[in-house]
Amino acid sequence: MPPGASERTTFVEAVSYLGERVTEALSVIDPRHIQRAVELITSAPTIFVYGAGRSGIIARALAMRLVQVGLRAFVIGESVTPIVMRGDLVIIFSNRGESYSSNQTANIVRREGANLIVVTAKPTSKLAHAATLSIALSLPDDERRPQLAPLGTLFEASSLRFSDGLVAEIMRARGEDEESLRRRHAIMV
């Protein structure tokens, strides 16, 4: 066996496994939940996103696209983020829906009268129950996951693809196209 052959085999197996599992998880989301999410997002004066750990990276990616689509979006925890107000929307990504910071954020959101979308793999969590809209990503465990998609990898990969699909739906609803997003894209030096 040539050097590195087993790594390539594991790589190909992991990529295939991730693609299949993510596609399965997203294919069972109720289309009415997508429509409701688009309504909540496009009608909110300000949108806030949050996630702990790697879920936070997915949330940040969504915030960037929402701004490029022409919406007012912020990442919770940044020094320039304003306060959440009645009528605003908060989107929280949380695999198990159990992180202390996510639940505390949800408590503040509800207290202030804002709407809350929760994207989670655990629809029975306290966090999901606090949501205006809970989007469940169905990711049942199997024997291959620990080696091919350790820890929260399946949730994070599914969340990224979910949010990218959601942005495409928001673009359609708002009459946006790639060129209009490009005009709002940050200029990096």
Secondary structure, 3 states (H helix, E strand, C coil): CCCCHHHHHHHHHHHHHHHHHHHHHHHCCCHHHHHHHHHHHHHCCCEEEEECCHHHHHHHHHHHHHHHCCCCEEECCCCCCCCCCCCCEEEEECCCCCCHHHHHHHHHHHHHCCEEEEEECCCCCHHHHCCCEEEECCCCCCCCHHHHCCCCHHHHHHHHHHHHHHHHHHHHHHCCCHHHHHHHCCCCC
